[in-house]
């Protein structure tokens, strides 16, 4: 007799959920199946892997414990960026210019991948806009640093997509007097993240790729013939290869808990205001880009349907707790005093998968299992790309991965101490930001 299926956890009460088109949830796995490749996780990574496999004619299936977009793929800020957490000059100084060029190519490949998904699956509702992203400097020292990076990218990598903006230009564009200048990265954009992930899932379903929701993988074992057996409450999946694409939510079950130790999950919180008045809407974020700031405890913001969407890291709260939302609103008003009396209508949070080396990881954990995780806050584009590379690895290919390639799992040192460690680092960063260091 089968164990009962697991009930779906509700989607977070986010702005994305409020403006998304209604979508019926998929059926859970209710039988035993055999496939070439099984994918755990139906976010950007897992669906991208399924897409790559389907294009090659490889039979695959996707399993997720929750609804499509329940995790980071449906909660993030919808920023499509061509960057890593490490700057390209830093990568070059540590690993050489050739590696920096390969990483630069991968970063921009991520944006191209999002564009390709939007075009191929006709994801008009995802509203991808290639608007660029403006990084706003909070001190002269920070401005000098990002200007030097833009100059290095232009002269060394022949990339002219980054340009410097003056204090007056940034103030005019953002509507905030809190910045001394900035750097615009033209090869970036914005998207509605929940519509994007749902749209890819619907497109894959239409092509015959089964995606099972409410299907947590509660056990993963090897059989005598070398196949992997995935056990879920309603059935089993036997597969020659498995791709684990659960990222910061790898600890939902014991079957993928070992991958969670690759990461330091960091809470990211977001708020969205009520619709702005026409006057305020015309003053703030006039070019409708995504915007970030240079503080260590970075905040970011963008305009969505005439609302201010404002987000930031919150190391001191847990998902689902109100902790951090009030602080986020205070930070928003400090940058935009015009919003002092504008109410906040949506508050939600989720986890970002941070890695010890600040780069995404993709590789094999054994001869039958591939993993991809750790997007460090830049996952829309990078996860869309890396999932396809994970599929190639699962098929025995050798894609170009530069520093992203991972040979086996490498748990974060002293992983059990990660929570207090994150809080200590965050407190120190907040202090440095406060004194302008």
C-alpha positions as CSV (number, residue, x, y, z in Angstrom):
1,X,0.0,0.0,0.0
2,X,1.4,3.4,-1.0
3,X,2.0,6.1,1.6
4,X,-0.2,9.1,1.2
5,X,1.1,11.9,-1.0
6,X,2.4,15.0,0.7
7,X,0.2,18.1,0.7
8,X,1.4,21.1,-1.3
9,X,2.8,23.9,0.8
10,X,1.1,27.2,-0.2
11,X,3.0,29.7,-2.4
12,X,4.4,32.6,-0.5
13,X,2.0,35.6,-0.4
14,X,4.1,37.7,-2.7
15,X,3.5,40.3,-5.3
16,X,4.5,37.7,-7.9
17,X,1.7,35.4,-6.7
18,X,-0.8,38.3,-6.8
19,X,-0.1,39.3,-10.4
20,X,0.5,35.8,-11.8
21,X,-2.0,34.1,-14.0
22,X,-3.9,31.3,-12.3
23,X,-2.2,27.9,-12.8
24,X,-3.4,24.5,-11.8
25,X,-1.0,22.5,-9.8
26,X,0.4,19.3,-11.3
27,X,-0.4,15.9,-10.1
28,X,1.9,14.1,-7.7
29,X,3.7,10.9,-8.6
30,X,1.3,8.0,-8.0
31,X,3.1,5.0,-9.7
32,X,6.5,3.5,-10.3
33,X,8.4,4.7,-13.3
34,X,11.7,4.1,-15.1
35,X,13.5,6.9,-16.9
36,X,17.0,7.7,-18.2
37,X,17.4,10.8,-16.1
38,X,15.5,11.9,-13.0
39,X,15.7,15.5,-11.8
40,X,15.0,16.6,-8.3
41,X,13.8,20.2,-8.1
42,X,11.5,22.1,-10.5
43,X,13.1,25.5,-10.3
44,X,15.2,27.2,-13.0
45,X,18.0,24.7,-12.8
46,X,15.9,21.5,-12.8
47,X,13.6,22.7,-15.6
48,X,16.6,23.9,-17.7
49,X,18.2,20.5,-17.3
50,X,14.9,18.9,-18.4
51,X,14.8,21.2,-21.4
52,X,18.4,20.2,-22.5
53,X,17.6,16.5,-22.1
54,X,14.3,16.7,-24.0
55,X,16.1,18.5,-26.8
56,X,18.5,15.5,-27.0
57,X,15.7,13.0,-27.0
58,X,16.5,11.7,-23.5
59,X,13.6,10.5,-21.4
60,X,13.5,12.4,-18.2
61,X,11.1,13.4,-15.4
62,X,11.1,16.2,-12.8
63,X,10.1,15.8,-9.2
64,X,9.4,18.6,-6.7
65,X,8.2,18.6,-3.1
66,X,6.1,21.7,-3.7
67,X,4.3,23.7,-6.5
68,X,6.3,25.0,-9.4
69,X,8.1,28.2,-8.3
70,X,7.6,27.6,-4.5
71,X,11.3,28.0,-3.8
72,X,13.8,30.7,-4.9
73,X,12.7,30.6,-8.5
74,X,9.3,32.1,-7.6
75,X,10.4,34.3,-4.8
76,X,13.5,36.2,-6.1
77,X,13.6,39.8,-7.3
78,X,13.5,39.0,-11.0
79,X,16.8,40.5,-11.9
80,X,18.5,39.0,-14.9
81,X,22.2,39.8,-14.5
82,X,25.5,39.0,-16.3
83,X,27.7,38.8,-13.3
84,X,29.0,36.7,-10.5
85,X,29.4,37.7,-6.9
86,X,33.2,37.8,-7.5
87,X,34.2,40.6,-9.9
88,X,36.0,39.7,-13.1
89,X,39.2,41.6,-12.1
90,X,39.2,39.6,-8.8
91,X,38.8,36.4,-10.8
92,X,41.7,37.4,-13.1
93,X,44.0,38.3,-10.3
94,X,43.5,35.0,-8.6
95,X,43.0,32.6,-11.5
96,X,44.5,34.4,-14.6
97,X,43.0,36.3,-17.5
98,X,42.1,33.3,-19.5
99,X,39.8,32.0,-16.7
100,X,38.3,35.5,-16.3
101,X,37.5,35.5,-20.0
102,X,35.8,32.2,-19.8
103,X,33.8,33.2,-16.7
104,X,32.8,36.5,-18.4
105,X,31.5,34.4,-21.4
106,X,29.5,32.2,-19.0
107,X,28.0,35.2,-17.3
108,X,26.7,36.7,-20.5
109,X,25.6,33.3,-21.8
110,X,23.2,33.2,-18.8
111,X,21.4,36.3,-20.1
112,X,21.3,34.8,-23.6
113,X,19.7,31.6,-22.1
114,X,16.9,33.6,-20.5
115,X,16.2,35.4,-23.8
116,X,16.1,32.1,-25.6
117,X,13.6,30.5,-23.2
118,X,11.4,33.6,-23.4
119,X,11.5,33.5,-27.2
120,X,11.1,29.7,-27.6
121,X,8.3,29.2,-25.1
122,X,6.7,32.6,-26.0
123,X,6.7,33.7,-22.4
124,X,5.1,37.1,-22.9
125,X,3.6,37.0,-19.4
126,X,7.1,36.8,-17.9
127,X,7.7,40.4,-19.2
128,X,11.4,40.1,-19.8
129,X,12.9,43.6,-20.5
130,X,16.5,44.1,-21.4
131,X,16.8,47.3,-19.5
132,X,20.2,47.1,-17.9
133,X,21.1,47.2,-14.2
134,X,22.4,50.2,-12.4
135,X,24.8,49.7,-9.5
136,X,24.5,52.7,-7.2
137,X,27.6,53.8,-5.1
138,X,26.9,54.9,-1.5
139,X,30.4,56.4,-1.0
140,X,33.1,57.9,-3.2
141,X,35.3,54.9,-2.2
142,X,32.7,52.5,-3.5
143,X,32.3,54.5,-6.7
144,X,36.0,54.5,-7.4
145,X,36.0,50.7,-7.0
146,X,33.1,50.0,-9.4
147,X,34.4,52.5,-11.9
148,X,37.8,50.8,-11.9
149,X,36.1,47.5,-12.5
150,X,34.1,49.0,-15.5
151,X,37.3,50.3,-16.9
152,X,39.1,47.0,-16.5
153,X,36.3,45.1,-18.2
154,X,36.3,47.6,-21.1
155,X,40.1,47.6,-21.6
156,X,40.9,43.9,-20.8
157,X,37.8,42.0,-21.9
158,X,36.8,44.4,-24.7
159,X,33.3,44.6,-23.1
160,X,31.7,48.1,-23.6
161,X,28.5,47.2,-21.8
162,X,29.5,48.9,-18.6
163,X,29.4,52.7,-18.3
164,X,29.8,55.2,-15.5
165,X,27.1,57.6,-14.4
166,X,27.5,60.8,-12.4
167,X,25.8,61.7,-9.1
168,X,23.3,63.8,-11.0
169,X,22.5,61.1,-13.5
170,X,21.9,58.5,-10.8
171,X,19.8,60.9,-8.8
172,X,17.7,61.8,-11.8
173,X,17.2,58.1,-12.7
174,X,16.6,56.7,-9.3
175,X,14.9,59.7,-7.6
176,X,17.2,59.2,-4.6
177,X,19.9,61.6,-3.2
178,X,21.6,58.7,-1.4
179,X,24.2,57.9,-4.1
180,X,27.3,59.6,-5.4
181,X,27.3,57.9,-8.8
182,X,27.0,54.5,-10.3
183,X,27.9,52.0,-13.1
184,X,25.3,50.8,-15.6
185,X,25.6,47.3,-16.9
186,X,23.7,47.2,-20.1
187,X,23.5,43.4,-20.6
188,X,21.0,42.8,-17.9
189,X,17.2,43.1,-17.4
190,X,14.2,42.3,-15.4
191,X,11.6,39.6,-15.4
192,X,8.5,38.3,-13.5
193,X,10.2,35.3,-11.9
194,X,7.2,33.2,-11.0
195,X,5.7,33.6,-14.5
196,X,9.1,32.7,-16.0
197,X,9.4,29.4,-14.1
198,X,5.8,28.5,-14.6
199,X,6.0,29.3,-18.3
200,X,9.0,27.0,-18.8
201,X,7.3,24.2,-16.9
202,X,4.1,24.6,-19.0
203,X,6.3,24.5,-22.2
204,X,8.0,21.4,-21.1
205,X,4.8,19.7,-20.1
206,X,3.4,20.5,-23.6
207,X,6.4,18.7,-25.0
208,X,5.8,15.6,-23.0
209,X,8.1,16.1,-20.0
210,X,6.3,14.9,-16.9
211,X,6.7,17.2,-13.9
212,X,5.4,15.9,-10.6
213,X,4.5,18.4,-7.8
214,X,3.8,17.5,-4.2
215,X,6.4,14.7,-4.7
216,X,9.2,14.9,-2.2
217,X,12.1,12.5,-2.7
218,X,12.4,10.9,0.8
219,X,15.1,8.4,-0.1
220,X,17.7,8.0,-2.7
221,X,19.6,4.6,-3.0
222,X,21.6,2.6,-5.5
223,X,20.3,-0.8,-6.8
224,X,22.5,-3.7,-7.7
225,X,22.4,-2.9,-11.5
226,X,23.8,0.6,-10.7
227,X,20.6,2.5,-11.2
228,X,19.4,5.0,-8.7
229,X,16.1,4.4,-6.9
230,X,14.2,7.6,-5.8
231,X,11.4,6.9,-3.3
232,X,8.5,9.3,-3.0
233,X,5.3,8.9,-1.0
234,X,3.3,7.9,-4.0
235,X,5.7,5.9,-6.1
236,X,9.3,5.3,-7.1
237,X,11.6,6.4,-9.9
238,X,14.4,4.2,-11.3
239,X,16.9,6.2,-13.3
240,X,20.3,5.7,-14.8
241,X,21.3,9.3,-13.8
242,X,20.0,11.8,-11.3
243,X,20.4,15.6,-11.3
244,X,19.9,17.3,-7.9
245,X,18.7,20.8,-8.4
246,X,17.4,21.7,-5.0
247,X,19.8,24.6,-4.1
248,X,19.0,26.4,-0.9
249,X,16.1,24.1,-0.2
250,X,18.1,20.9,-0.3
251,X,17.3,20.2,3.4
252,X,13.6,19.7,2.8
253,X,14.3,15.9,2.9
254,X,17.1,13.7,4.1
255,X,17.6,12.4,0.5
256,X,19.2,15.7,-0.6
257,X,20.4,17.0,2.8
258,X,24.1,16.3,2.0
259,X,23.9,18.9,-0.8
260,X,22.6,21.5,1.7
261,X,26.0,21.3,3.4
262,X,27.6,22.8,0.3
263,X,25.8,26.0,1.1
264,X,25.2,28.8,3.6
265,X,21.6,29.6,3.0
266,X,21.0,33.4,3.5
267,X,17.6,34.8,4.0
268,X,16.5,37.4,1.4
269,X,13.5,39.6,2.3
270,X,11.3,41.7,0.0
271,X,8.6,44.3,0.3
272,X,6.4,45.9,-2.3
273,X,4.5,49.1,-1.7
274,X,1.0,50.0,-2.7
275,X,0.7,51.5,-6.2
276,X,2.5,54.9,-6.3
277,X,0.8,58.1,-7.2
278,X,1.4,59.2,-10.8
279,X,3.7,61.9,-9.6
280,X,5.9,59.6,-7.5
281,X,5.8,57.0,-10.3
282,X,7.2,59.5,-12.7
283,X,10.1,60.5,-10.3
284,X,11.4,57.1,-9.2
285,X,13.4,54.6,-11.3
286,X,12.5,56.5,-14.5
287,X,14.2,54.0,-16.8
288,X,12.6,51.0,-15.2
289,X,15.8,49.1,-14.7
290,X,16.9,47.0,-11.8
291,X,19.0,48.8,-9.2
292,X,21.5,47.7,-6.6
293,X,23.7,49.5,-4.1
294,X,27.3,48.9,-3.1
295,X,26.8,48.4,0.7
296,X,28.0,45.0,1.9
297,X,24.5,44.3,3.2
298,X,23.2,45.2,-0.3
299,X,19.7,46.5,-1.0
300,X,18.1,46.4,-4.4
301,X,15.0,47.9,-5.9
302,X,12.9,48.2,-9.0
303,X,9.5,49.4,-10.3
304,X,6.9,46.7,-10.9
305,X,3.5,47.8,-12.1
306,X,3.9,51.2,-10.5
307,X,5.0,49.9,-7.1
308,X,8.4,50.1,-5.4
309,X,9.8,46.6,-4.9
310,X,12.6,46.8,-2.3
311,X,14.7,43.8,-1.2
312,X,17.8,43.0,0.8
313,X,19.6,40.3,2.8
314,X,18.3,39.6,6.3
315,X,20.7,37.3,8.2
316,X,18.8,37.7,11.5
317,X,15.4,36.3,10.6
318,X,14.0,33.0,9.4
319,X,11.7,32.4,6.5
320,X,8.1,33.2,7.3
321,X,9.0,35.4,10.3
322,X,8.3,39.2,10.2
323,X,11.8,39.9,11.4
324,X,13.6,42.2,8.9
325,X,10.6,43.7,7.1
326,X,10.4,46.8,9.3
327,X,14.1,47.3,8.9
328,X,13.8,46.9,5.2
329,X,11.0,49.5,5.1
330,X,13.2,51.9,7.1
331,X,16.1,51.4,4.7
332,X,13.8,52.1,1.8
333,X,12.5,55.3,3.3
334,X,16.1,56.4,4.1
335,X,16.9,56.2,0.4
336,X,13.5,57.4,-0.7
337,X,12.0,59.8,1.8
338,X,9.2,60.4,-0.7
339,X,7.9,56.9,0.3
340,X,7.5,57.7,4.0
341,X,3.7,57.6,3.9
342,X,3.3,55.0,1.2
343,X,2.0,51.7,2.7
344,X,3.7,48.4,2.1
345,X,1.2,45.8,0.8
346,X,3.4,42.7,0.3
347,X,6.1,41.1,2.4
348,X,7.8,37.8,1.7
349,X,11.2,36.1,2.0
350,X,13.2,33.1,0.9
351,X,16.7,31.6,0.9
352,X,19.6,32.4,-1.3
353,X,22.2,29.6,-1.7
354,X,25.6,31.1,-0.9
355,X,28.8,29.1,-1.4
356,X,32.1,29.2,0.4
357,X,33.9,30.4,-2.7
358,X,31.1,32.8,-3.8
359,X,30.6,31.0,-7.1
360,X,28.0,28.5,-8.3
361,X,28.9,24.8,-8.2
362,X,28.1,22.2,-10.8
363,X,29.6,18.7,-10.9
364,X,29.2,15.1,-10.0
365,X,28.8,13.8,-6.5
366,X,29.2,10.2,-7.8
367,X,29.1,8.3,-11.1
368,X,25.3,8.5,-11.2
369,X,24.5,11.9,-9.6
370,X,25.1,15.4,-10.9
371,X,24.3,18.6,-8.9
372,X,24.0,22.3,-9.5
373,X,23.6,24.9,-6.8
374,X,24.8,28.0,-5.1
375,X,23.9,31.0,-7.3
376,X,24.8,33.6,-4.7
377,X,22.0,35.9,-5.5
378,X,22.3,35.9,-9.3
379,X,20.3,32.8,-10.1
380,X,17.8,33.8,-12.7
381,X,20.3,33.8,-15.6
382,X,22.9,31.5,-14.1
383,X,20.6,28.8,-13.0
384,X,18.9,28.8,-16.4
385,X,22.2,28.2,-18.0
386,X,23.8,25.9,-15.5
387,X,20.9,23.4,-15.5
388,X,21.7,22.7,-19.2
389,X,25.3,22.2,-18.4
390,X,24.3,19.8,-15.6
391,X,22.3,17.8,-18.1
392,X,25.4,17.6,-20.3
393,X,27.5,16.3,-17.4
394,X,24.8,13.7,-16.6
395,X,25.1,12.4,-20.2
396,X,28.9,12.1,-20.0
397,X,29.7,15.3,-21.9
398,X,32.3,17.9,-20.8
399,X,30.8,21.4,-21.0
400,X,33.0,24.5,-20.5
401,X,32.5,25.4,-16.9
402,X,35.7,27.2,-15.9
403,X,35.6,27.9,-12.1
404,X,32.0,26.5,-11.8
405,X,33.2,22.9,-12.2
406,X,33.1,21.0,-9.0
407,X,34.7,17.6,-8.5
408,X,32.6,16.0,-5.8
409,X,30.9,17.6,-2.9
410,X,32.9,20.0,-0.7
411,X,30.9,20.8,2.4
412,X,31.3,24.2,4.0
413,X,33.8,24.0,6.8
414,X,32.2,23.9,10.3
415,X,28.8,23.8,8.6
416,X,26.9,23.3,11.9
417,X,28.1,26.8,13.0
418,X,26.9,28.5,9.8
419,X,23.9,30.3,11.4
420,X,25.8,32.1,14.2
421,X,28.7,32.6,11.8
422,X,26.4,34.3,9.2
423,X,25.0,36.5,12.0
424,X,28.4,37.6,13.2
425,X,29.6,38.4,9.6
426,X,26.3,40.3,8.9
427,X,26.7,42.3,12.1
428,X,30.2,43.2,11.2
429,X,29.1,44.2,7.6
430,X,26.3,46.4,9.0
431,X,28.8,48.1,11.2
432,X,31.2,48.8,8.3
433,X,28.3,50.1,6.2
434,X,27.2,52.3,9.0
435,X,30.6,54.0,9.3
436,X,31.1,54.2,5.6
437,X,34.1,51.9,5.5
